[in-house]
Amino acid sequence: MGSEILRCGLKFTTPRLVRFEMHYATSPLCLACGSCKEDASLVASERKLSMTGLEPKARLENSLSARISQPGFSEEDMNNNILIRPYEPQQDESQVYALWQQVLSHHWPLSYETFHYTTVANPAYQQGDHFVARVDHDVVGFIGSQGPRIRGALPVRGELMLVLVAPAYQKQGIGRALLDRALAALKQRGVEEVQLGDSGLTYFWPGVPTNLPGAWPFFQACGWTGSERSFDLVRELGDYVTPPGIYERIRTPGITIVPALQTDVPAVLEFESRHFPRWLPYYQRVMDHNGYADVVVAKDIRQGIVGTSCVMHPHASWQRHDIVWRQLLGENTGGIGPLGVAESMRENGIGLALAARVTELLHARGIETSYIGYTWLINWYGKLGYHLWRDYTMSWKKL
C-alpha cells in the first residue's frame, strides 16, 4: 500500500523523517514478513523462546547500543527514516514486550503471557488497534489503543492503553507521532472522545500512572488536560471480618445479598444489558465458563436483581489475566469485579453490602489479597478496610 512522508521538527534543530506505511502480513506463519511459508514447527519454537522475554530484550538492547556507540553516529542518523505502521503481533510482539521490560519493568513488572492477553488475546482486540515505530529491524516505539465496543453508545469512545518509546529514542517526536497516528485511526473508526488509559474490561491502567514521572508531562505537551484522579485499592484478607452494621444498613426491606444460582443467569445478563452495558461482556464471559456462583447479586423481593458484583478468582484459568499486576500484588491475589446497583436503588447501602459479601467469599477461599481497580471511592471502600495502592491522572479529549 502507499506511504507518505511526514516531517516532524518539534523543538529540534535536526530534521526528522517519520514514514507512515500500511503493511499487513499475507500469511500468519512467517515471523519476518508473512510472505514465505516457514515451517510451523520452527515458528512455534521461536515463539516459545520469545515468551521468556530474555532473548528479545537482549537483542534489542544490544542492537540499539551497538548502533549508538558507533563512531560518527549523530542525532540525525537516529531520527531519519522511522517507520510507523500497524502492529503485527507475530512479527513485533517479542520486541514490544522487550521494550516494556526495558522501560517499565522496574515500576510495573508484567509477565509475557499477561502482556499478550491484554494487548491482543482478549475479545476487545481488533486488528489495527496498535502501531509500532521501527528503525531498520528494531521496534523503538509502540502505542496501543481500543476502539468503540458498545454499539449505539454516545459519544463514541476509544481509549489509549499504552505508549512506549525506547530510552535511546525518547524526546525526538516518536511518541507524538505514534499518538497522532493512533488518534487519527480512532477518528477514522468513528470515535468522538478518547480516554488516556482505559475504561474497558481489558487494560493496563485506567489513566496515566502517577509513579511514572515523565508520562503525564508528555501528554500535557501534546495538549491533554488532567481532570481528576482515580485509584486502585487493596486489602490484606488474613484478618478480614465484615464490620458490624454493613448488612443492617440496607435501608430497603426485602433485599438479600447472595451468590447467584444457575437459574439467575438470564436475569443477571439482562440486568447488565439494561444498567451497565459496558460490563455485559465480562458477565457473559463469567457465565460462558459456568462461573455463575462467583457472581453476587442483590435481590429485591419485588423487582428481582437490583445489583451485582463478582469474585475475581486468581486460580480460575479463564480469570488469570483479569488482575494484571499479580507480580506486584502476589500470585494469590483476587478482587472485586464490576460492581453496580440500579440507579433507583442507590444510596440504600446495597453496594457496600455487595462489596462486603465478595470480600467474605475471597477470604473464605483462602485468597490473601483483594484488589479493586479503577475507583474514586477510597473512603467508601475504606469502610471495609481497603486502602490506596496506586493512583492515576485521568484525561479525556474530543476528536
Wavefront OBJ file of the C-alpha trace (Angstrom):
o trace
v 0.000 0.000 0.000
v 1.104 3.604 -0.391
v 3.134 5.587 2.112
v 3.623 9.211 2.931
v 6.453 11.234 4.413
v 5.827 13.435 7.437
v 8.456 15.908 8.651
v 8.390 16.333 12.425
v 10.768 19.047 13.625
v 9.281 19.774 17.032
v 11.784 21.740 19.124
v 14.749 20.138 17.373
v 17.332 21.620 15.068
v 17.905 18.460 13.077
v 15.187 17.361 10.654
v 13.355 14.141 11.274
v 11.603 11.899 8.777
v 8.848 9.656 10.082
v 7.416 7.344 7.457
v 3.854 6.052 7.764
v 3.099 2.886 5.901
v 0.285 0.332 5.947
v 1.613 -3.220 5.887
v -0.193 -6.426 6.700
v 1.294 -9.923 6.642
v -0.161 -12.170 3.977
v 0.404 -15.344 5.972
v 0.236 -15.959 9.710
v 3.133 -18.411 9.529
v 6.057 -16.142 8.789
v 7.548 -14.188 11.690
v 9.541 -11.985 9.347
v 7.152 -10.593 6.763
v 4.476 -13.228 6.176
v 5.456 -13.759 2.560
v 7.210 -17.105 2.951
v 5.887 -20.493 4.004
v 8.098 -21.093 7.003
v 7.568 -24.419 8.730
v 5.047 -24.103 11.562
v 7.225 -26.064 13.986
v 10.045 -23.545 13.593
v 7.616 -20.694 14.227
v 6.349 -22.421 17.348
v 9.896 -22.887 18.609
v 10.740 -19.224 18.005
v 7.596 -18.039 19.815
v 8.262 -20.383 22.738
v 11.756 -18.912 23.050
v 10.421 -15.367 22.875
v 7.941 -15.954 25.712
v 10.769 -15.731 28.251
v 11.284 -12.091 27.279
v 15.044 -12.535 27.743
v 16.328 -13.153 24.251
v 14.311 -10.375 22.526
v 15.241 -7.860 25.227
v 18.921 -8.625 24.918
v 18.743 -8.452 21.132
v 17.000 -5.054 21.234
v 19.339 -3.518 23.787
v 22.456 -4.842 22.066
v 21.414 -3.671 18.595
v 20.495 -0.165 19.808
v 23.581 0.287 21.942
v 25.812 -1.028 19.185
v 24.406 1.473 16.702
v 24.623 4.431 19.071
v 28.199 3.606 20.087
v 29.457 3.569 16.501
v 31.901 6.392 15.629
v 30.223 9.260 13.824
v 26.686 8.339 14.960
v 24.549 11.500 15.117
v 21.072 12.585 16.168
v 20.151 12.941 12.515
v 21.114 9.298 11.919
v 18.831 8.309 14.769
v 15.858 10.319 13.609
v 15.787 9.621 9.892
v 13.543 7.007 8.292
v 11.498 5.912 11.286
v 8.700 3.686 10.032
v 5.305 3.795 11.768
v 2.939 1.023 10.780
v 0.176 -1.162 12.244
v 1.264 -3.637 14.883
v 1.736 -7.208 13.685
v 1.757 -9.417 16.790
v 3.625 -12.356 15.279
v 6.393 -10.129 13.995
v 6.517 -7.384 16.647
v 5.337 -8.811 19.947
v 8.642 -10.067 21.362
v 10.360 -6.728 20.675
v 7.463 -4.688 22.100
v 7.488 -6.829 25.240
v 11.263 -6.256 25.429
v 10.518 -2.519 25.290
v 8.148 -2.940 28.234
v 10.865 -4.759 30.146
v 13.373 -2.053 29.328
v 11.157 0.952 30.100
v 8.567 -0.122 32.680
v 9.513 -3.356 34.417
v 11.075 -1.624 37.442
v 7.743 0.002 38.346
v 5.279 -2.308 36.588
v 6.591 -5.886 36.202
v 4.444 -7.934 33.867
v 4.565 -11.481 32.533
v 4.778 -12.105 28.812
v 1.520 -14.057 28.933
v -0.379 -11.202 30.594
v 1.076 -8.671 28.158
v -0.030 -10.886 25.261
v -3.541 -11.285 26.652
v -4.029 -7.611 27.457
v -2.840 -6.373 24.063
v -4.192 -8.923 21.577
v -5.604 -12.136 23.086
v -8.795 -10.630 24.507
v -12.254 -10.129 22.984
v -11.844 -6.338 22.683
v -8.827 -6.508 20.358
v -9.236 -5.646 16.685
v -6.565 -5.635 14.011
v -5.376 -2.061 13.559
v -5.739 -1.099 17.238
v -1.992 -0.744 17.777
v 1.027 0.757 15.965
v 4.798 0.408 16.167
v 7.705 2.669 15.274
v 10.645 0.847 13.696
v 14.202 1.785 12.837
v 15.599 -0.803 10.442
v 14.718 -4.114 12.128
v 14.254 -2.700 15.621
v 10.948 -1.735 17.227
v 11.677 1.519 19.065
v 8.118 2.596 19.880
v 4.609 1.232 20.433
v 1.152 2.636 21.024
v -1.887 0.573 21.953
v -5.497 1.655 21.610
v -9.008 0.256 21.743
v -11.855 1.348 19.532
v -15.571 1.587 20.315
v -17.038 -1.558 21.894
v -20.614 -0.653 22.840
v -22.800 -0.453 19.770
v -25.060 2.584 19.787
v -23.395 4.290 22.747
v -22.939 8.063 22.507
v -20.496 9.651 22.419
v -18.477 7.001 20.601
v -15.453 6.444 22.832
v -11.999 4.999 22.348
v -9.005 4.526 24.624
v -5.223 4.833 24.521
v -3.905 1.997 26.648
v -0.111 2.303 26.346
v 2.671 4.389 24.787
v 6.252 3.078 24.827
v 9.425 4.555 23.330
v 12.916 3.087 23.746
v 15.093 5.286 26.010
v 17.631 5.976 23.253
v 14.829 7.323 21.032
v 12.868 9.385 23.545
v 12.367 13.165 23.240
v 12.631 13.045 19.455
v 8.982 13.242 18.419
v 8.398 9.493 18.056
v 5.892 9.339 20.911
v 3.987 12.300 19.489
v 3.980 10.772 16.003
v 2.637 7.480 17.392
v -0.015 9.381 19.336
v -1.113 11.338 16.277
v -1.319 8.166 14.204
v -3.407 6.302 16.781
v -5.801 9.225 17.259
v -6.235 9.573 13.509
v -7.049 5.853 13.245
v -9.590 6.077 16.080
v -11.241 9.099 14.477
v -11.466 7.238 11.176
v -13.349 4.481 13.036
v -15.922 6.994 14.262
v -14.507 7.670 17.730
v -15.533 11.066 19.102
v -13.841 11.045 22.514
v -10.640 9.357 23.706
v -9.537 8.433 27.215
v -5.921 8.187 28.331
v -5.894 4.763 29.895
v -8.851 2.502 29.520
v -12.327 2.084 30.940
v -12.941 -1.296 29.336
v -12.560 -4.749 30.812
v -9.049 -5.385 29.475
v -6.496 -2.681 30.204
v -3.211 -1.878 31.908
v -4.196 1.310 33.737
v -7.370 3.426 33.979
v -5.336 6.602 33.476
v -1.733 7.814 33.483
v 0.192 6.299 36.431
v 1.497 8.976 38.775
v 4.558 6.860 39.635
v 5.909 7.346 36.085
v 7.165 10.936 36.395
v 7.750 11.555 32.690
v 4.416 10.204 31.484
v 1.977 12.989 32.325
v 4.292 15.839 31.188
v 4.478 14.121 27.791
v 0.704 14.120 27.411
v 0.459 17.686 28.688
v 2.935 18.751 25.992
v 0.652 17.024 23.468
v -2.355 19.087 24.570
v -4.052 16.831 27.135
v -5.561 18.295 30.303
v -5.848 16.399 33.583
v -9.318 16.419 35.078
v -9.246 14.181 38.163
v -7.602 11.197 39.833
v -8.693 7.572 40.002
v -7.367 4.898 42.317
v -6.560 1.228 42.771
v -7.167 -0.158 46.264
v -6.032 -3.283 48.117
v -6.752 -5.120 51.344
v -4.922 -7.976 53.025
v -7.509 -10.616 53.895
v -5.856 -12.589 56.685
v -7.791 -10.750 59.382
v -10.875 -9.823 57.366
v -14.211 -9.668 59.155
v -17.096 -7.635 57.785
v -17.583 -4.651 60.101
v -20.764 -4.615 62.206
v -23.785 -2.962 60.675
v -22.880 -3.319 56.973
v -25.852 -5.549 56.179
v -28.092 -3.896 58.750
v -27.652 -0.553 56.947
v -29.527 -1.767 53.884
v -32.463 0.598 54.024
v -34.776 -1.151 51.581
v -36.753 -4.035 53.134
v -36.691 -7.347 51.328
v -33.115 -7.138 49.923
v -30.878 -10.208 50.100
v -27.177 -10.384 49.139
v -26.396 -13.885 47.883
v -24.343 -15.802 45.296
v -26.226 -16.246 42.055
v -27.884 -19.518 41.139
v -27.830 -21.078 37.705
v -31.442 -20.035 37.299
v -30.358 -16.394 37.817
v -28.107 -16.318 34.738
v -30.652 -14.790 32.301
v -31.681 -12.154 34.864
v -28.043 -11.203 35.592
v -27.277 -10.710 31.906
v -30.473 -8.735 31.400
v -29.578 -6.516 34.376
v -26.113 -5.770 32.949
v -27.526 -5.112 29.492
v -30.031 -2.611 30.864
v -27.994 -0.830 33.540
v -24.278 -1.409 32.755
v -23.912 -2.423 29.102
v -20.133 -1.946 29.102
v -19.902 -4.723 31.729
v -22.104 -7.144 29.829
v -19.160 -8.835 28.014
v -17.492 -9.504 31.369
v -20.561 -11.150 32.875
v -21.252 -13.029 29.657
v -17.745 -14.493 29.859
v -18.320 -15.493 33.503
v -21.497 -17.313 32.541
v -19.904 -18.911 29.485
v -17.388 -20.521 31.862
v -20.166 -21.708 34.176
v -18.996 -19.224 36.810
v -22.423 -18.104 37.987
v -21.552 -18.980 41.619
v -18.827 -16.293 41.510
v -21.471 -13.632 40.846
v -23.001 -11.976 43.903
v -26.435 -10.450 43.430
v -28.673 -8.096 45.378
v -32.222 -9.416 45.049
v -35.325 -7.438 45.817
v -38.466 -9.444 46.559
v -40.462 -7.216 44.182
v -38.011 -6.158 41.453
v -35.641 -9.115 41.255
v -31.947 -8.367 40.733
v -31.054 -4.748 41.559
v -27.267 -5.037 41.958
v -24.343 -7.261 41.028
v -20.667 -7.835 41.629
v -18.295 -10.731 41.075
v -15.483 -12.659 42.745
v -12.282 -12.344 40.710
v -10.579 -15.642 41.473
v -6.838 -15.938 40.703
v -6.882 -19.718 40.338
v -9.515 -19.897 37.607
v -7.568 -20.206 34.353
v -10.023 -18.051 32.410
v -9.703 -15.246 35.004
v -5.930 -15.410 35.395
v -5.184 -12.201 33.498
v -8.030 -10.112 34.930
v -5.713 -8.842 37.662
v -2.817 -7.578 35.569
v -0.425 -6.680 38.405
v -0.163 -10.036 40.150
v 3.642 -9.846 40.029
v 3.407 -6.767 42.275
v 0.479 -7.826 44.428
v 1.265 -11.524 44.805
v 0.088 -14.602 42.943
v -2.673 -15.298 45.462
v -4.483 -12.020 44.737
v -8.165 -11.907 43.880
v -10.504 -8.987 43.663
v -13.902 -7.393 43.472
v -15.225 -7.477 39.923
v -17.502 -4.870 38.322
v -19.954 -3.683 40.985
v -23.115 -1.785 40.188
v -26.527 -1.016 41.650
v -29.586 0.075 39.699
v -29.856 3.854 39.845
v -33.242 3.809 41.553
v -31.833 1.654 44.374
v -28.645 3.574 45.163
v -27.890 5.301 48.483
v -29.501 2.399 50.316
v -26.400 0.506 51.499
v -26.726 -2.177 48.822
v -23.425 -1.502 47.060
v -21.270 -1.725 50.192
v -23.060 -4.918 51.205
v -22.200 -6.422 47.786
v -18.542 -5.453 48.250
v -18.527 -6.977 51.731
v -20.015 -10.271 50.551
v -17.479 -10.576 47.707
v -14.656 -9.873 50.170
v -16.022 -12.544 52.508
v -16.044 -15.079 49.690
v -12.458 -14.233 48.720
v -11.377 -14.699 52.352
v -13.274 -17.988 52.645
v -11.472 -19.308 49.545
v -8.058 -18.624 51.024
v -7.202 -15.585 48.889
v -4.514 -13.484 50.599
v -5.077 -10.069 48.988
v -8.125 -8.393 47.464
v -7.691 -5.794 44.736
v -10.101 -3.138 43.431
v -9.180 -1.397 40.196
v -10.323 1.956 38.804
v -12.404 3.592 41.504
v -12.903 7.014 43.047
v -14.453 5.635 46.248
v -11.487 5.498 48.625
v -13.456 6.335 51.763
v -16.416 4.183 50.765
v -14.346 1.009 50.289
v -12.254 2.150 53.248
v -15.187 1.186 55.483
v -14.202 -2.426 54.689
v -10.505 -1.801 55.303
v -9.377 -1.168 51.707
v -6.615 1.397 51.224
v -4.846 3.217 48.401
v -2.382 1.215 46.303
v -1.830 3.285 43.120
v -3.326 6.453 41.640
v -3.724 7.808 38.116
v -4.262 11.109 36.347
v -7.432 10.936 34.250
v -7.891 12.754 30.974
v -10.277 12.722 28.047
v -10.106 14.560 24.731
v -12.669 15.128 21.997
v -11.512 14.411 18.461
l 1 2 3 4 5 6 7 8 9 10 11 12 13 14 15 16 17 18 19 20 21 22 23 24 25 26 27 28 29 30 31 32 33 34 35 36 37 38 39 40 41 42 43 44 45 46 47 48 49 50 51 52 53 54 55 56 57 58 59 60 61 62 63 64 65 66 67 68 69 70 71 72 73 74 75 76 77 78 79 80 81 82 83 84 85 86 87 88 89 90 91 92 93 94 95 96 97 98 99 100 101 102 103 104 105 106 107 108 109 110 111 112 113 114 115 116 117 118 119 120 121 122 123 124 125 126 127 128 129 130 131 132 133 134 135 136 137 138 139 140 141 142 143 144 145 146 147 148 149 150 151 152 153 154 155 156 157 158 159 160 161 162 163 164 165 166 167 168 169 170 171 172 173 174 175 176 177 178 179 180 181 182 183 184 185 186 187 188 189 190 191 192 193 194 195 196 197 198 199 200 201 202 203 204 205 206 207 208 209 210 211 212 213 214 215 216 217 218 219 220 221 222 223 224 225 226 227 228 229 230 231 232 233 234 235 236 237 238 239 240 241 242 243 244 245 246 247 248 249 250 251 252 253 254 255 256 257 258 259 260 261 262 263 264 265 266 267 268 269 270 271 272 273 274 275 276 277 278 279 280 281 282 283 284 285 286 287 288 289 290 291 292 293 294 295 296 297 298 299 300 301 302 303 304 305 306 307 308 309 310 311 312 313 314 315 316 317 318 319 320 321 322 323 324 325 326 327 328 329 330 331 332 333 334 335 336 337 338 339 340 341 342 343 344 345 346 347 348 349 350 351 352 353 354 355 356 357 358 359 360 361 362 363 364 365 366 367 368 369 370 371 372 373 374 375 376 377 378 379 380 381 382 383 384 385 386 387 388 389 390 391 392 393 394 395 396 397 398 399
